[in-house]
Amino acid sequence: MEEGKDLGHSVRTNISRVLPVKALQFLLLFLILGLGFSIISMYTFRFFAVQEIAPVGATSILPCFEEAENIESWIRPPSNLLHTMNDTELLWRASFVPQISNYPFKRVPKIAFMFLTKGPLPLAPLWERFLKGNEGLYSIYVHTLPSYFGDYPSSSVFHRRQIPSQMVEWGKMSMCDAERRLLANALLDISNEWFILLSEACIPLYNFSIVYRYISRSRYSFMGSFDDVGPYGRGRYDQRMEPVVTLSQWRKGSQWFEVNRKLAVSMVEDITYYPKFRDFCQPACYVDEHYFPTMLTIQFPQLLANRTLTWTDWSRGGAHPATFGKGDIREEFFRKIFEGQLCLYNNQPSSLCYLFARKFAPNALEPLLEFASTVLGY
């Protein structure tokens, strides 16, 4: 009986060991077949999917490689001025300067006309006439209040020329911020060589050919800069600006300037003078009259003509210059601007001193267009 019990126990034990081995073999075979099926399915799907989408992928990726290998991608101006860079990123990007002065491509120097305005450009038709036929020799940039969008037709030179903007307050540092913003956006076009700040109330006094020749042949940039010893000059100086800016270095000048590319880069890359003027030149110190004239006189006095190219009438007194409307536009008015002027151009006496004039009201447009061909030459 004891041997019988032992035999029975031994048989049951062998059966229980055989069954799990067969089960494991079955499971292993199932897994191998499943894995093989998955691999085959995956490669089959990838093959047909790639065949289907390959043409689309090639068209979207290939231009990236082509641009990276082409100089055109570096020198082509932005097609859309409404970029997403903030001011810090924009000024940093605009401060890039090639270290080799000779350009490895044919570069036609352009004038960047930079309009600082609250909103619309009521004298736009006059500028359209002035610029007509000179494509490739100029660029346009418009800084408005952030809430304004100028819906110019596609045929207009102002179409899609607005840049990302911020709020601007008269006489405060935000005014200079807007000017630097205009300069920085214009510097992104490597062909822009000269940069002119204008308002919506400015007009050109001569045709484009005269303006281009006058600016391109000048040895100097036109930034008004003089030492005013009175209360509206040195009287606005704050001693807390020392030693970065001393009283003897303090200058005053017109807000409306023309600078070359070298000076434009120095204006956007400045981190030395900007904090001093931001903190210590606040109304009744009007920073737009002092910041750039002082900074550039300290850095590049030999490159400045120390005068502006924009004629303005301050004879009526007050904080703002005279504004001219429809009734003011007469031949005698232009004779007053053109005659009796004397200045230095390339260190030689000249009677051609101003290329632009301001301030003109919107209702002056009609008579200005009438006089444009006979008096202004365009």
KELODREN-345760 format. One record per residue (C-alpha): residue number from 1; residue in three letters; z, y, x. Coordinates in pm, 1 decimal. Each point is the difference from the previous one (the first is absolute). Example, Ala and Ser with C-alpha at 12.3 -4.5 7.8 and 13.67 -1.06 7.14 Angstrom:
<sites>
+-----+------+----------+----------+----------+
! pos ! code !       zz !       yy !       xx !
+-----+------+----------+----------+----------+
!   1 !  Ala !    780.0 !   -450.0 !   1230.0 !
!   2 !  Ser !    -66.0 !    344.0 !    137.0 !
+-----+------+----------+----------+----------+
</sites>
This chain:
<sites>
+-----+------+----------+----------+----------+
! pos ! code !       zz !       yy !       xx !
+-----+------+----------+----------+----------+
!   1 !  Met !      0.0 !      0.0 !      0.0 !
!   2 !  Glu !     77.7 !    236.2 !    285.1 !
!   3 !  Glu !   -335.8 !    -76.3 !    159.4 !
!   4 !  Gly !   -171.2 !     55.3 !   -338.7 !
!   5 !  Lys !    156.3 !    340.3 !    -37.8 !
!   6 !  Asp !   -110.0 !     89.5 !    350.9 !
!   7 !  Leu !   -360.4 !   -106.5 !    -67.4 !
!   8 !  Gly !    -21.7 !    194.5 !   -323.2 !
!   9 !  His !    138.4 !    310.5 !    160.9 !
!  10 !  Ser !   -246.7 !    -28.9 !    287.4 !
!  11 !  Val !   -302.2 !    -25.9 !   -233.7 !
!  12 !  Arg !     97.1 !    306.3 !   -202.3 !
!  13 !  Thr !     47.1 !    197.2 !    318.1 !
!  14 !  Asn !   -350.3 !    -80.8 !    129.3 !
!  15 !  Ile !   -162.9 !     97.3 !   -332.5 !
!  16 !  Ser !    178.2 !    338.5 !     -6.0 !
!  17 !  Arg !   -124.2 !     72.7 !    351.1 !
!  18 !  Val !   -364.9 !    -89.5 !    -74.2 !
!  19 !  Leu !    -33.0 !    220.6 !   -309.8 !
!  20 !  Pro !     89.1 !    334.7 !    169.9 !
!  21 !  Val !   -246.7 !    -70.5 !    281.0 !
!  22 !  Lys !   -286.0 !    -46.3 !   -248.5 !
!  23 !  Ala !    103.9 !    312.8 !   -187.6 !
!  24 !  Leu !      1.9 !    203.8 !    318.0 !
!  25 !  Gln !   -343.1 !   -135.1 !     94.1 !
!  26 !  Phe !   -134.3 !     99.5 !   -341.2 !
!  27 !  Leu !    147.0 !    348.3 !     23.5 !
!  28 !  Leu !   -136.3 !     44.6 !    350.2 !
!  29 !  Leu !   -347.4 !   -105.1 !   -110.3 !
!  30 !  Phe !     20.5 !    240.3 !   -296.0 !
!  31 !  Leu !     98.4 !    287.2 !    228.8 !
!  32 !  Ile !   -283.5 !    -75.3 !    243.4 !
!  33 !  Leu !   -254.3 !     -8.0 !   -280.1 !
!  34 !  Gly !    141.8 !    320.8 !   -152.6 !
!  35 !  Leu !     -6.1 !    179.3 !    334.0 !
!  36 !  Gly !   -354.9 !   -110.3 !     65.6 !
!  37 !  Phe !   -110.1 !    115.6 !   -344.3 !
!  38 !  Ser !    167.0 !    338.0 !     55.7 !
!  39 !  Ile !   -169.1 !     50.3 !    335.9 !
!  40 !  Ile !   -339.6 !    -90.5 !   -139.9 !
!  41 !  Ser !     51.1 !    231.9 !   -299.2 !
!  42 !  Met !    113.1 !    286.5 !    220.7 !
!  43 !  Tyr !   -301.4 !    -15.7 !    231.1 !
!  44 !  Thr !   -234.2 !    -42.9 !   -294.3 !
!  45 !  Phe !    143.2 !    310.4 !   -169.6 !
!  46 !  Arg !     -8.6 !    207.7 !    319.3 !
!  47 !  Phe !   -358.7 !   -100.6 !     69.9 !
!  48 !  Phe !   -130.5 !    101.8 !   -342.5 !
!  49 !  Ala !    221.6 !    311.6 !    -18.9 !
!  50 !  Val !   -116.1 !    128.4 !    339.9 !
!  51 !  Gln !   -361.3 !    -66.0 !    -93.3 !
!  52 !  Glu !     49.3 !    209.0 !   -314.0 !
!  53 !  Ile !    187.5 !    301.4 !    141.4 !
!  54 !  Ala !   -138.9 !     11.1 !    356.1 !
!  55 !  Pro !   -265.7 !    268.6 !    -72.9 !
!  56 !  Val !    263.2 !    235.0 !   -151.5 !
!  57 !  Gly !    236.8 !    -46.2 !    292.8 !
!  58 !  Ala !   -273.2 !     74.2 !    251.7 !
!  59 !  Thr !    -97.5 !    332.2 !   -161.9 !
!  60 !  Ser !    358.6 !    130.8 !    -13.3 !
!  61 !  Ile !    114.0 !    -96.6 !    346.8 !
!  62 !  Leu !   -307.6 !     56.4 !    212.7 !
!  63 !  Pro !     -1.9 !    385.9 !    -22.8 !
!  64 !  Cys !    351.9 !     10.4 !    142.9 !
!  65 !  Phe !   -112.3 !   -174.5 !    315.6 !
!  66 !  Glu !   -311.3 !    215.4 !     20.3 !
!  67 !  Glu !    202.4 !    325.0 !    -26.6 !
!  68 !  Ala !    251.5 !   -110.9 !    258.6 !
!  69 !  Glu !   -281.2 !    -45.6 !    250.3 !
!  70 !  Asn !   -185.1 !    321.5 !    -86.0 !
!  71 !  Ile !     74.0 !    355.1 !    123.0 !
!  72 !  Glu !   -102.5 !    124.1 !   -343.5 !
!  73 !  Ser !    328.8 !   -124.1 !   -145.2 !
!  74 !  Trp !    186.9 !    239.3 !    230.7 !
!  75 !  Ile !   -212.0 !    310.0 !    -44.3 !
!  76 !  Arg !    -96.3 !    -26.2 !   -367.4 !
!  77 !  Pro !    190.6 !    262.8 !   -204.7 !
!  78 !  Pro !    215.3 !   -128.5 !   -288.3 !
!  79 !  Ser !   -207.3 !    -59.7 !   -311.8 !
!  80 !  Asn !    299.5 !     74.0 !   -223.0 !
!  81 !  Leu !    234.1 !    287.1 !     84.0 !
!  82 !  Leu !    265.3 !   -118.4 !   -247.5 !
!  83 !  His !    167.6 !   -237.7 !    243.5 !
!  84 !  Thr !    353.9 !   -140.0 !    -36.2 !
!  85 !  Met !    145.9 !    125.1 !    330.6 !
!  86 !  Asn !    309.6 !    217.3 !    -18.4 !
!  87 !  Asp !     23.0 !    316.5 !    210.6 !
!  88 !  Thr !    177.1 !   -172.3 !    288.7 !
!  89 !  Glu !   -267.1 !   -269.8 !     19.9 !
!  90 !  Leu !   -281.7 !    251.1 !    -46.4 !
!  91 !  Leu !    114.3 !    236.4 !    277.0 !
!  92 !  Trp !     53.5 !   -294.1 !    234.1 !
!  93 !  Arg !   -346.8 !   -137.9 !    -70.4 !
!  94 !  Ala !   -164.8 !    341.6 !     33.5 !
!  95 !  Ser !    158.7 !     57.6 !    341.2 !
!  96 !  Phe !   -211.3 !   -276.0 !    162.1 !
!  97 !  Val !   -205.7 !    154.5 !    280.5 !
!  98 !  Pro !   -267.7 !   -183.1 !    207.1 !
!  99 !  Gln !     78.4 !     13.4 !    370.4 !
! 100 !  Ile !   -367.2 !      2.5 !     98.3 !
! 101 !  Ser !   -158.1 !    334.2 !    -83.1 !
! 102 !  Asn !   -361.0 !   -123.1 !     -8.0 !
! 103 !  Tyr !    -91.3 !   -153.2 !   -334.4 !
! 104 !  Pro !   -186.9 !   -336.8 !     17.3 !
! 105 !  Phe !   -211.1 !     97.1 !   -302.8 !
! 106 !  Lys !   -197.1 !    297.7 !   -126.9 !
! 107 !  Arg !    255.9 !    240.1 !   -143.2 !
! 108 !  Val !   -101.4 !    304.5 !   -203.7 !
! 109 !  Pro !    301.0 !    238.8 !     -8.1 !
! 110 !  Lys !     95.6 !    110.6 !   -350.2 !
! 111 !  Ile !    205.6 !    279.1 !   -154.9 !
! 112 !  Ala !    282.1 !   -113.8 !   -227.7 !
! 113 !  Phe !     49.4 !    246.2 !   -285.4 !
! 114 !  Met !    356.9 !    -51.1 !   -122.4 !
! 115 !  Phe !     90.7 !    154.9 !   -336.0 !
! 116 !  Leu !    367.3 !     59.5 !    -81.9 !
! 117 !  Thr !     20.6 !     68.1 !   -371.7 !
! 118 !  Lys !    221.5 !    -50.4 !   -304.0 !
! 119 !  Gly !   -275.6 !   -150.3 !   -209.0 !
! 120 !  Pro !   -362.9 !     84.9 !    -77.2 !
! 121 !  Leu !   -250.1 !    168.7 !    229.3 !
! 122 !  Pro !   -150.6 !    272.8 !   -219.4 !
! 123 !  Leu !   -235.2 !    114.7 !    277.3 !
! 124 !  Ala !   -135.6 !   -350.9 !     62.1 !
! 125 !  Pro !   -359.2 !     90.8 !   -105.0 !
! 126 !  Leu !    -10.4 !    264.2 !    274.9 !
! 127 !  Trp !    114.4 !   -254.3 !    259.4 !
! 128 !  Glu !   -255.9 !   -248.1 !   -133.4 !
! 129 !  Arg !   -274.1 !    252.9 !     70.9 !
! 130 !  Phe !    142.0 !     80.4 !    344.0 !
! 131 !  Leu !      9.1 !   -366.0 !    105.3 !
! 132 !  Lys !   -328.9 !   -112.1 !   -154.3 !
! 133 !  Gly !   -241.0 !   -152.7 !    250.9 !
! 134 !  Asn !    259.0 !    -42.9 !    274.3 !
! 135 !  Glu !    115.1 !   -351.6 !    -73.1 !
! 136 !  Gly !    130.1 !   -178.5 !    307.6 !
! 137 !  Leu !    137.3 !    319.6 !    152.2 !
! 138 !  Tyr !    310.6 !     40.4 !   -213.6 !
! 139 !  Ser !    279.0 !   -182.7 !   -180.7 !
! 140 !  Ile !    216.5 !    117.1 !   -290.9 !
! 141 !  Tyr !    368.4 !    -66.9 !    -71.4 !
! 142 !  Val !    194.6 !    133.6 !   -298.3 !
! 143 !  His !    380.2 !     10.9 !    -36.2 !
! 144 !  Thr !    120.0 !     77.7 !   -352.5 !
! 145 !  Leu !    321.8 !    -41.6 !   -192.5 !
! 146 !  Pro !     64.6 !   -374.0 !    -53.1 !
! 147 !  Ser !    -45.8 !     32.6 !   -376.0 !
! 148 !  Tyr !   -352.0 !    141.3 !     26.5 !
! 149 !  Phe !   -319.2 !   -202.8 !     25.0 !
! 150 !  Gly !   -332.9 !    178.2 !     40.2 !
! 151 !  Asp !   -264.8 !   -194.9 !   -188.0 !
! 152 !  Tyr !   -304.0 !    125.4 !    191.4 !
! 153 !  Pro !   -339.1 !   -158.6 !    -71.7 !
! 154 !  Ser !   -141.8 !   -242.4 !    252.9 !
! 155 !  Ser !   -257.7 !    261.4 !    101.9 !
! 156 !  Ser !    272.9 !    243.5 !    110.4 !
! 157 !  Val !    110.6 !     34.0 !    363.2 !
! 158 !  Phe !    356.6 !     -7.4 !   -136.3 !
! 159 !  His !    -42.5 !   -337.9 !   -169.8 !
! 160 !  Arg !    283.5 !   -234.7 !    106.8 !
! 161 !  Arg !    112.4 !    237.1 !    277.4 !
! 162 !  Gln !    361.3 !     36.7 !   -113.9 !
! 163 !  Ile !    265.7 !   -138.6 !    232.2 !
! 164 !  Pro !    343.0 !   -142.7 !    -94.3 !
! 165 !  Ser !    218.9 !    306.3 !    -46.2 !
! 166 !  Gln !    360.2 !    115.5 !    -46.9 !
! 167 !  Met !    167.2 !    299.0 !   -164.4 !
! 168 !  Val !    -42.6 !    328.7 !    187.7 !
! 169 !  Glu !    226.4 !    305.4 !    -22.4 !
! 170 !  Trp !   -118.4 !    338.7 !    118.3 !
! 171 !  Gly !    155.7 !    111.8 !    328.2 !
! 172 !  Lys !    181.6 !   -328.7 !     60.6 !
! 173 !  Met !    -53.2 !   -289.8 !    238.8 !
! 174 !  Ser !   -179.9 !   -198.7 !   -269.9 !
! 175 !  Met !   -287.7 !    244.4 !     51.1 !
! 176 !  Cys !    -32.5 !   -103.0 !    365.2 !
! 177 !  Asp !     42.5 !   -364.1 !   -104.3 !
! 178 !  Ala !   -306.1 !     37.4 !   -222.0 !
! 179 !  Glu !   -197.2 !    160.0 !    283.3 !
! 180 !  Arg !     93.3 !   -283.0 !    235.8 !
! 181 !  Arg !    -93.2 !   -248.0 !   -273.0 !
! 182 !  Leu !   -344.5 !    156.1 !    -24.0 !
! 183 !  Leu !    -42.8 !     -3.0 !    377.0 !
! 184 !  Ala !    110.4 !   -362.9 !     26.5 !
! 185 !  Asn !   -241.0 !   -120.5 !   -266.7 !
! 186 !  Ala !   -283.0 !    193.3 !    162.4 !
! 187 !  Leu !     83.6 !   -146.4 !    341.8 !
! 188 !  Leu !    -66.5 !   -349.4 !   -135.8 !
! 189 !  Asp !   -369.4 !     88.4 !     19.0 !
! 190 !  Ile !    -79.2 !    -14.7 !    373.1 !
! 191 !  Ser !   -298.7 !    234.8 !    -47.3 !
! 192 !  Asn !    210.7 !    292.3 !   -124.3 !
! 193 !  Glu !     32.9 !    241.5 !    292.1 !
! 194 !  Trp !    104.5 !    328.3 !   -163.5 !
! 195 !  Phe !    250.8 !     44.1 !   -280.9 !
! 196 !  Ile !     10.2 !    303.4 !   -231.8 !
! 197 !  Leu !    282.6 !     65.9 !   -246.6 !
! 198 !  Leu !   -112.7 !    170.5 !   -321.6 !
! 199 !  Ser !    133.2 !     74.8 !   -346.5 !
! 200 !  Glu !   -166.5 !    -19.8 !   -340.1 !
! 201 !  Ala !    -39.3 !    380.7 !     20.9 !
! 202 !  Cys !   -201.1 !     -0.6 !    325.7 !
! 203 !  Ile !   -374.2 !     58.2 !     34.4 !
! 204 !  Pro !   -242.6 !    -35.2 !    295.4 !
! 205 !  Leu !   -141.3 !    334.9 !    116.7 !
! 206 !  Tyr !   -304.6 !   -142.5 !    180.5 !
! 207 !  Asn !   -232.2 !   -295.8 !    -34.8 !
! 208 !  Phe !     91.6 !   -338.7 !    140.7 !
! 209 !  Ser !   -217.5 !     25.9 !    310.5 !
! 210 !  Ile !    173.9 !    318.5 !    115.9 !
! 211 !  Val !    345.2 !   -145.9 !    -71.5 !
! 212 !  Tyr !    -74.4 !   -325.7 !    182.2 !
! 213 !  Arg !   -149.3 !    174.3 !    302.2 !
! 214 !  Tyr !    286.1 !    251.2 !     22.5 !
! 215 !  Ile !    268.7 !   -267.2 !     -7.1 !
! 216 !  Ser !   -173.4 !   -262.8 !    213.0 !
! 217 !  Arg !    -79.6 !    244.5 !    278.8 !
! 218 !  Ser !    343.4 !    157.1 !     16.1 !
! 219 !  Arg !    221.0 !    -76.3 !    299.0 !
! 220 !  Tyr !    308.5 !     63.7 !   -209.5 !
! 221 !  Ser !    161.5 !   -102.2 !   -325.3 !
! 222 !  Phe !     75.9 !    270.3 !   -254.5 !
! 223 !  Met !    371.7 !     10.8 !    -69.1 !
! 224 !  Gly !    155.6 !    339.0 !    -67.7 !
! 225 !  Ser !    293.4 !     40.6 !    237.9 !
! 226 !  Phe !    173.7 !    322.5 !     99.0 !
! 227 !  Asp !    345.3 !    124.9 !     94.0 !
! 228 !  Asp !    130.6 !    211.8 !   -288.7 !
! 229 !  Val !    314.8 !    178.7 !    120.2 !
! 230 !  Gly !     85.3 !    124.2 !   -349.8 !
! 231 !  Pro !    215.9 !   -150.8 !   -276.5 !
! 232 !  Tyr !   -285.4 !   -219.1 !   -129.9 !
! 233 !  Gly !    -65.1 !   -147.4 !    342.2 !
! 234 !  Arg !    282.1 !    -31.5 !    249.9 !
! 235 !  Gly !    237.2 !     92.4 !   -279.9 !
! 236 !  Arg !    -56.6 !   -347.0 !   -149.3 !
! 237 !  Tyr !     93.1 !   -183.6 !    318.4 !
! 238 !  Asp !    313.8 !   -217.5 !      0.1 !
! 239 !  Gln !    178.6 !    -48.6 !    331.8 !
! 240 !  Arg !     86.1 !   -356.7 !    -97.1 !
! 241 !  Met !   -360.3 !    -87.2 !     90.0 !
! 242 !  Glu !     84.4 !     39.2 !    368.8 !
! 243 !  Pro !    -80.4 !   -140.9 !    250.2 !
! 244 !  Val !   -304.2 !   -160.4 !   -166.4 !
! 245 !  Val !   -125.2 !    338.9 !   -121.6 !
! 246 !  Thr !    124.4 !    325.4 !    150.6 !
! 247 !  Leu !    -29.1 !    348.3 !   -146.3 !
! 248 !  Ser !   -266.3 !     96.2 !    253.5 !
! 249 !  Gln !   -210.2 !   -300.0 !   -110.9 !
! 250 !  Trp !     28.3 !     78.4 !   -372.2 !
! 251 !  Arg !   -337.9 !     80.8 !   -157.5 !
! 252 !  Lys !   -145.0 !     96.4 !   -334.6 !
! 253 !  Gly !   -349.1 !    -51.4 !   -137.8 !
! 254 !  Ser !   -221.7 !    -66.6 !   -298.0 !
! 255 !  Gln !     37.7 !   -330.6 !   -178.0 !
! 256 !  Trp !   -378.4 !    -46.7 !     -8.9 !
! 257 !  Phe !   -121.2 !   -150.5 !    326.3 !
! 258 !  Glu !   -282.5 !   -182.4 !    176.2 !
! 259 !  Val !     91.8 !   -245.0 !    277.5 !
! 260 !  Asn !   -185.7 !   -255.5 !    208.0 !
! 261 !  Arg !     85.1 !   -370.2 !     11.7 !
! 262 !  Lys !    232.0 !     28.7 !    299.5 !
! 263 !  Leu !    220.5 !    255.6 !   -174.9 !
! 264 !  Ala !    -18.5 !   -183.8 !   -331.5 !
! 265 !  Val !    143.7 !   -312.9 !    163.5 !
! 266 !  Ser !    282.9 !    200.5 !    155.2 !
! 267 !  Met !     81.9 !    146.9 !   -342.3 !
! 268 !  Val !     32.0 !   -339.0 !   -171.7 !
! 269 !  Glu !    184.2 !   -176.8 !    282.6 !
! 270 !  Asp !    267.6 !    268.0 !     48.1 !
! 271 !  Ile !    360.7 !   -120.7 !    -24.0 !
! 272 !  Thr !    149.3 !    261.2 !    233.9 !
! 273 !  Tyr !    -50.7 !    329.7 !   -183.3 !
! 274 !  Tyr !    -20.4 !   -130.1 !   -355.6 !
! 275 !  Pro !    377.0 !    -63.9 !    -46.0 !
! 276 !  Lys !     88.5 !    345.7 !    132.5 !
! 277 !  Phe !   -232.9 !    180.1 !   -239.1 !
! 278 !  Arg !     97.6 !   -224.0 !   -291.3 !
! 279 !  Asp !    371.1 !     68.3 !     48.6 !
! 280 !  Phe !      4.8 !    360.7 !    120.1 !
! 281 !  Cys !   -305.8 !    173.2 !   -150.0 !
! 282 !  Gln !     57.7 !     21.7 !   -372.2 !
! 283 !  Pro !    -68.8 !    291.6 !   -236.0 !
! 284 !  Ala !     11.8 !    286.5 !     80.2 !
! 285 !  Cys !   -150.6 !   -165.3 !    308.9 !
! 286 !  Tyr !   -334.4 !   -131.4 !   -120.0 !
! 287 !  Val !    -68.6 !   -302.4 !    213.2 !
! 288 !  Asp !   -375.6 !    -16.7 !    -60.0 !
! 289 !  Glu !    -31.6 !    337.4 !    179.7 !
! 290 !  His !    195.8 !   -110.3 !    306.9 !
! 291 !  Tyr !      0.4 !   -376.4 !     63.3 !
! 292 !  Phe !   -354.6 !    -66.0 !    123.3 !
! 293 !  Pro !    -53.1 !    341.1 !    167.7 !
! 294 !  Thr !    321.7 !    -42.0 !    199.8 !
! 295 !  Met !    -47.3 !   -367.0 !     87.5 !
! 296 !  Leu !   -361.2 !     33.8 !    113.8 !
! 297 !  Thr !     70.9 !    318.6 !    195.2 !
! 298 !  Ile !    268.7 !   -187.4 !    193.3 !
! 299 !  Gln !   -215.4 !   -308.1 !     58.7 !
! 300 !  Phe !   -358.8 !    128.1 !     28.9 !
! 301 !  Pro !     -9.7 !    380.2 !     34.4 !
! 302 !  Gln !   -325.0 !    -20.7 !    197.5 !
! 303 !  Leu !   -178.7 !   -167.1 !   -292.4 !
! 304 !  Leu !     75.9 !    259.0 !   -268.8 !
! 305 !  Ala !   -205.0 !    304.5 !    -98.2 !
! 306 !  Asn !    319.2 !    142.9 !   -157.7 !
! 307 !  Arg !   -181.3 !    104.9 !   -317.3 !
! 308 !  Thr !   -105.3 !   -150.5 !   -330.0 !
! 309 !  Leu !   -353.6 !    -46.6 !   -135.0 !
! 310 !  Thr !    105.6 !     78.9 !   -359.0 !
! 311 !  Trp !    -14.2 !    362.8 !   -115.9 !
! 312 !  Thr !    286.0 !    108.7 !   -225.9 !
! 313 !  Asp !     89.4 !    341.0 !   -143.2 !
! 314 !  Trp !    368.0 !     89.6 !     41.7 !
! 315 !  Ser !    -51.9 !    371.7 !    -58.0 !
! 316 !  Arg !    152.4 !     -5.7 !   -347.1 !
! 317 !  Gly !    336.5 !   -110.9 !    136.1 !
! 318 !  Gly !    234.0 !   -265.4 !   -137.3 !
! 319 !  Ala !     64.3 !   -363.7 !     85.3 !
! 320 !  His !   -350.9 !   -107.9 !    -98.1 !
! 321 !  Pro !   -345.4 !    132.3 !     96.7 !
! 322 !  Ala !   -238.9 !    164.9 !   -243.2 !
! 323 !  Thr !   -189.5 !   -212.7 !   -249.1 !
! 324 !  Phe !   -358.2 !     92.8 !    -82.1 !
! 325 !  Gly !   -154.7 !    -58.9 !   -341.2 !
! 326 !  Lys !   -335.5 !     43.0 !   -165.0 !
! 327 !  Gly !     12.7 !    379.1 !      7.3 !
! 328 !  Asp !     59.0 !     11.5 !    375.9 !
! 329 !  Ile !   -309.3 !   -191.4 !    104.1 !
! 330 !  Arg !   -243.2 !    270.4 !    109.6 !
! 331 !  Glu !   -215.3 !     57.9 !    304.6 !
! 332 !  Glu !    248.4 !    266.2 !    112.0 !
! 333 !  Phe !    273.2 !   -262.1 !     -4.5 !
! 334 !  Phe !   -186.6 !   -227.3 !    242.9 !
! 335 !  Arg !    -96.7 !    296.2 !    214.8 !
! 336 !  Lys !    371.6 !     67.2 !     40.6 !
! 337 !  Ile !     49.1 !   -353.3 !    133.0 !
! 338 !  Phe !   -304.4 !    -15.0 !    227.1 !
! 339 !  Glu !      1.2 !    345.8 !    152.3 !
! 340 !  Gly !    250.1 !    162.7 !    229.3 !
! 341 !  Gln !    134.9 !   -327.5 !    139.3 !
! 342 !  Leu !     52.2 !    -57.6 !    369.4 !
! 343 !  Cys !    147.3 !   -305.8 !    170.7 !
! 344 !  Leu !    -42.6 !   -224.5 !    300.5 !
! 345 !  Tyr !   -219.0 !   -307.8 !    -18.6 !
! 346 !  Asn !      4.9 !   -211.8 !    316.3 !
! 347 !  Asn !    155.7 !    300.3 !    176.1 !
! 348 !  Gln !   -288.5 !    228.2 !    -98.9 !
! 349 !  Pro !      8.4 !    283.5 !   -259.2 !
! 350 !  Ser !   -147.3 !   -103.6 !   -333.3 !
! 351 !  Ser !    -43.2 !    152.5 !   -345.6 !
! 352 !  Leu !     -9.0 !   -343.3 !   -164.9 !
! 353 !  Cys !    372.0 !    -67.6 !    -41.8 !
! 354 !  Tyr !     47.0 !   -174.4 !   -335.5 !
! 355 !  Leu !   -181.5 !   -301.2 !   -143.6 !
! 356 !  Phe !    202.3 !    -28.9 !   -322.0 !
! 357 !  Ala !    180.5 !    232.3 !   -240.1 !
! 358 !  Arg !    269.0 !    -15.2 !   -269.1 !
! 359 !  Lys !    142.5 !     39.5 !   -267.5 !
! 360 !  Phe !   -256.8 !    -25.6 !   -279.0 !
! 361 !  Ala !     81.0 !    -56.2 !   -365.5 !
! 362 !  Pro !   -188.2 !   -262.0 !   -204.9 !
! 363 !  Asn !   -188.6 !    269.6 !   -194.1 !
! 364 !  Ala !   -155.5 !    118.5 !    327.7 !
! 365 !  Leu !   -217.3 !   -312.7 !     16.3 !
! 366 !  Glu !   -295.1 !    133.5 !   -199.6 !
! 367 !  Pro !    -57.7 !    318.2 !    204.0 !
! 368 !  Leu !     68.1 !   -192.5 !    322.2 !
! 369 !  Leu !   -280.5 !   -241.3 !    -86.5 !
! 370 !  Glu !   -228.1 !    296.9 !    -65.3 !
! 371 !  Phe !     76.5 !    155.1 !    339.7 !
! 372 !  Ala !      0.0 !   -330.1 !    191.2 !
! 373 !  Ser !   -371.9 !     -6.4 !     76.9 !
! 374 !  Thr !    -49.4 !    369.8 !     73.5 !
! 375 !  Val !    327.9 !     98.7 !    167.2 !
! 376 !  Leu !    161.8 !   -321.4 !    122.5 !
! 377 !  Gly !   -317.8 !   -178.9 !    104.1 !
! 378 !  Tyr !     29.6 !   -328.6 !   -188.1 !
+-----+------+----------+----------+----------+
</sites>
